Amino acid sequence: MAAKPFRVGFIGAGGIAHTHAKNLLKVEGVELVCAADVNETGLEKFKTEQKVGKTYKDFKEMLAKEKGNIDAVSVCTPNGLHAENTIAALNAGYHVIVEKPMAMTSKECRDMIAAAKKAGKHLVVGFQWRFNPKTVMIKKQADDGVFGKILYVRVQALRRRGIPNWGVFGRKELQGGGGMIDIGVHASEMAHYVMGCPKPVSATGNAWTYMGNKPSEVVSQWPNWDHKTYTVEDLAVGMVRFDNGAMMTIESSFCTHIEKDIWNFQILGEKGGATFDPLMVFKDEHGYMWNEAPGFIPGDDQFALKMKHFVEVCRDGRTNESSGEHGLAVQQWLEGIYLSAEKGREVKIDELP
């Protein structure tokens, strides 16, 4: 029996929209119908490469004219537009997947969640790393009680020299921040997922800019970024307290002086622990300290799994494993760390607007 058609439109037709489109088409029954973007060149490229039938310069026009022709919208715009685009799509009666981070502020996240509830539509946040096979394997250990109570998590999303030289990643007014909000968000949210998603209650941190706002003078993978418009941090470090007593530290950078790029999180629990890279579990068993590693790790594509999850939530009734509420929790600690950096003190989450 063929899968029920699931028709998708896009707000934003840049690089991430191409990734969404290619992975959506891996799901049976998905059709790509239309896209909207103010960048005509990018829009035409998206139309040609993804074979989308209709394009619009104005996303509001697309939402109105495609009523009845699409079931859902993929929001792939810069962070500063996520809330506006998402709320408009929900109000127009469409399910939505919005790329990470969910929005620029916690208030925007709450408004998006409220719009989804009012419209009776699903809101999915684009957190693919929780679908990574290694994350899934550690989560299963946590759910089975291998770690006992999780006490502390250390998260690292660090690049030695990896400032994006495309898009608007260096512009705080459009992105909200640098490495912490762009890549730290991914590494910290997958760790938070393994923890069981406790609620953040406070955050403290600092952020520094010392390379990105200067001309590129070192050979690197992405040279010649726009240093003149660079207003985000190069390095940010934060600590988050949760309502269950657990703590998380997050180290994130676009560029810093380390041996090599690091993408990892480490779990420390009362009964055991784990690391993402290398994937290992540490525990006591039969009177000895044991280090365990899986004999096989599935090679599933986490982004494909993310888009499959989105379709199945909206079309097939699957439980939403990447909800707006989770996106809000992540946004709260990101916002809290940045605010702490400005104020020079710990910030309580209920202080946020």
C-alpha positions in Angstrom: 0.0 0.0 0.0 1.5 3.3 -1.1 2.1 5.9 1.6 -0.3 8.9 1.8 1.1 11.9 -0.1 2.8 14.5 2.0 3.3 17.8 0.3 5.9 20.3 1.4 6.6 24.0 0.8 9.8 25.8 1.8 10.4 29.2 3.3 14.1 29.9 2.5 15.8 28.2 -0.4 19.5 28.3 0.7 21.9 25.6 1.4 20.0 24.0 4.3 16.8 23.9 2.3 18.6 21.7 -0.3 19.6 19.3 2.5 16.0 19.2 3.7 14.6 18.6 0.2 17.0 15.8 -0.7 16.3 14.0 2.6 12.6 14.5 2.4 12.5 12.8 -1.0 14.0 9.7 0.6 10.7 9.3 2.5 8.0 7.5 0.5 5.1 9.7 -0.6 6.7 13.1 -0.1 6.2 15.7 -2.8 8.1 19.1 -3.0 5.6 21.6 -4.2 6.8 25.2 -3.8 9.4 27.5 -2.2 9.8 31.2 -1.3 12.9 33.3 -0.9 13.8 36.9 -1.5 17.0 35.8 -3.2 16.0 35.2 -6.8 19.3 33.5 -7.8 19.1 31.1 -4.9 15.4 30.5 -5.5 16.0 29.6 -9.2 18.8 27.3 -8.2 16.5 25.5 -5.7 13.7 25.2 -8.3 16.1 23.7 -10.9 18.0 21.3 -8.6 15.1 20.2 -6.4 12.5 20.3 -9.2 10.1 22.4 -7.3 7.1 23.5 -9.4 6.3 26.9 -8.1 8.4 29.7 -6.5 7.5 32.9 -4.7 9.5 36.0 -3.6 7.0 36.6 -0.7 6.5 33.7 1.7 3.2 35.1 2.8 1.9 35.0 -0.8 3.0 31.3 -1.0 1.2 30.4 2.3 -2.0 32.0 1.0 -2.0 30.7 -2.6 -0.9 27.2 -1.8 -3.8 26.6 0.6 -4.9 23.0 0.0 -1.8 22.2 -2.1 0.7 21.6 0.7 0.5 20.0 4.1 3.6 21.3 5.7 6.3 24.0 5.6 10.1 23.6 6.1 11.5 26.9 7.5 15.1 27.2 6.4 15.8 30.9 6.9 18.3 32.7 9.1 17.7 32.4 12.8 16.3 35.9 13.1 13.4 35.0 10.8 12.5 31.6 12.3 9.7 32.9 14.6 8.0 35.1 12.1 8.1 32.4 9.3 7.0 29.6 11.6 4.1 31.5 13.2 2.8 32.6 9.9 2.9 29.0 8.5 1.2 27.6 11.6 -1.5 30.3 11.5 -2.1 29.5 7.8 -2.8 25.9 8.8 0.4 24.0 8.0 2.6 21.7 10.0 6.2 23.1 10.4 9.7 21.9 10.8 12.0 24.8 11.7 15.8 24.6 11.6 17.8 25.0 14.8 18.1 27.0 16.9 14.3 27.3 17.2 14.4 31.1 17.5 16.3 34.1 18.8 14.7 34.3 22.2 12.7 32.2 24.7 9.7 34.5 24.2 9.7 33.8 20.4 9.8 30.1 21.2 6.8 30.3 23.5 4.9 32.3 20.8 5.7 29.6 18.3 4.5 26.8 20.7 1.3 28.8 21.4 0.7 29.2 17.6 1.1 25.5 17.0 -1.4 24.6 19.8 -3.9 27.2 18.6 -3.7 25.9 15.0 -3.7 22.2 16.1 -0.6 21.6 14.0 2.7 19.9 14.7 5.8 22.0 15.4 9.1 20.0 15.0 12.5 21.5 15.7 15.4 20.4 13.4 17.7 18.7 15.9 19.3 15.9 13.9 22.0 14.8 16.4 19.5 13.2 18.7 18.9 10.7 15.8 22.6 9.9 15.4 23.0 6.2 16.0 25.7 6.8 18.7 23.3 9.2 20.6 20.5 6.6 20.3 22.8 3.9 21.8 23.8 6.1 24.7 20.2 7.1 25.3 19.2 3.4 25.5 21.9 2.9 28.2 20.5 5.8 30.1 17.0 4.6 29.9 18.0 1.2 31.0 19.6 2.6 34.2 23.2 1.9 33.3 24.3 5.4 34.4 22.0 5.7 37.4 21.3 9.3 38.2 23.2 11.5 35.7 25.1 14.1 37.7 27.2 16.0 35.2 27.6 16.3 31.4 30.5 18.0 29.5 29.8 19.1 26.0 32.3 20.2 23.4 31.7 21.6 19.9 35.0 23.1 19.1 36.7 24.1 15.8 40.3 25.2 15.6 39.6 27.4 12.6 36.1 27.1 11.2 34.4 30.4 10.8 31.8 30.0 8.0 32.6 32.1 5.0 29.1 32.0 3.6 25.7 33.0 4.8 25.1 35.3 7.8 26.8 33.3 10.5 28.9 36.2 11.6 26.1 38.7 12.1 24.6 38.7 15.6 21.5 40.6 14.6 20.5 37.8 12.2 21.9 34.8 14.0 21.8 35.7 17.7 25.4 34.5 18.3 28.3 32.5 16.9 29.6 29.0 17.7 27.5 28.5 20.8 24.1 29.1 19.0 25.3 27.5 15.7 27.1 24.3 16.7 27.0 24.3 20.5 23.2 24.0 20.2 23.5 20.6 18.4 26.0 19.0 20.8 24.3 20.3 23.9 20.8 19.3 22.8 21.8 15.7 22.1 23.4 15.5 25.5 20.3 17.0 27.1 18.2 14.4 25.3 20.3 11.6 26.8 19.9 13.2 30.2 16.1 12.9 29.9 15.4 16.5 29.1 15.5 18.1 32.6 14.4 21.8 32.8 17.2 24.4 33.0 17.0 26.7 36.0 20.1 28.9 35.6 23.1 29.5 33.4 26.4 31.2 33.6 29.1 31.8 31.0 31.3 34.0 29.0 32.0 34.7 25.4 35.1 36.2 23.6 35.8 37.6 20.1 39.5 37.8 19.2 39.9 36.4 15.6 36.7 36.6 13.6 36.6 40.4 13.5 40.1 40.6 11.9 41.2 39.7 8.4 42.0 36.0 7.8 45.8 35.5 8.0 46.0 31.8 8.6 45.4 29.0 6.0 42.1 27.3 6.9 39.3 25.3 5.5 37.0 28.3 5.1 39.2 31.4 4.5 38.2 35.0 3.8 35.1 35.3 5.9 33.5 38.8 6.2 35.4 40.1 9.2 33.9 43.6 8.7 30.4 42.4 9.6 31.5 39.8 12.2 29.8 40.6 15.5 29.5 37.2 17.1 31.8 35.3 19.5 34.7 33.1 18.5 34.6 31.1 21.8 31.9 30.7 24.4 31.8 28.6 27.5 28.8 28.1 29.7 27.4 26.0 32.6 23.7 25.1 33.0 22.0 24.0 36.2 18.9 21.8 35.9 15.9 21.3 38.1 17.0 17.7 39.0 20.4 18.9 40.4 22.4 17.9 37.3 24.8 20.3 35.6 26.1 20.7 32.1 29.1 22.6 30.8 29.3 23.6 27.1 32.4 24.6 25.3 31.9 25.9 21.8 34.0 27.8 19.2 34.2 28.8 15.6 37.9 29.3 16.1 40.3 28.6 19.0 43.7 27.2 19.6 43.4 23.5 20.0 45.0 20.5 18.4 42.0 19.6 16.2 38.3 20.0 16.0 36.3 18.3 18.8 32.7 17.1 18.7 31.9 15.2 21.9 29.9 14.9 25.1 30.6 12.9 28.3 28.1 11.6 30.8 29.0 11.2 34.4 26.5 9.3 36.5 26.2 7.7 39.9 26.5 4.1 38.5 28.3 4.7 35.1 29.3 7.1 32.4 29.9 7.3 28.7 31.5 9.3 25.9 30.1 10.0 22.5 33.6 10.0 20.8 34.9 7.4 21.1 31.6 5.7 21.8 32.2 3.9 25.2 30.4 3.1 28.4 32.2 3.0 31.7 30.8 1.0 34.7 31.5 -1.3 37.5 30.6 -5.0 37.0 31.5 -8.2 38.9 33.9 -6.4 41.2 35.8 -4.7 38.3 35.9 -1.5 36.4 34.6 -2.1 32.9 35.0 -0.1 29.7 32.6 -1.3 27.0 32.3 -0.4 23.3 29.7 -1.6 20.8 30.8 -4.2 18.2 28.8 -2.5 15.6 27.4 1.1 15.1 24.6 1.5 12.5 25.5 3.9 9.6 22.1 5.5 9.5 22.1 9.1 8.2 20.9 11.3 11.1 19.6 14.0 8.8 17.6 11.6 6.8 16.2 10.2 10.1 15.3 13.7 11.2 13.3 14.4 8.1 11.6 11.0 8.2 10.7 11.7 11.8 9.1 15.0 10.7 7.0 13.3 8.0 5.9 10.5 10.3 4.9 12.9 13.1 2.7 15.0 10.8 1.3 12.3 8.5 1.4 9.1 10.5 0.9 10.1 14.1 4.3 9.3 15.4 5.2 10.9 18.7 7.1 14.1 18.3 10.6 13.4 19.6 11.9 16.9 18.8 9.1 19.2 20.0 8.8 23.0 20.4 9.0 22.5 24.2 12.4 20.9 23.9 13.5 23.7 21.5 12.4 26.2 24.2 14.6 24.5 26.9 17.6 24.6 24.6 16.9 28.3 23.7 16.6 29.1 27.4 20.1 28.0 28.3 21.6 29.5 25.1 20.0 32.8 25.9 21.0 32.5 29.6 24.7 31.9 28.7 24.8 34.9 26.4 23.0 37.1 29.0 25.4 35.9 31.7 28.3 36.9 29.5 26.9 40.4 29.2 26.0 40.8 32.9 29.0 39.0 34.4 27.0 36.8 36.7 24.8 33.7 36.8 21.4 34.2 35.3 18.2 32.5 36.4 16.1 31.2 33.6 13.0 32.9 35.0 14.8 36.2 34.6 14.6 35.9 30.8 11.9 37.9 29.1 
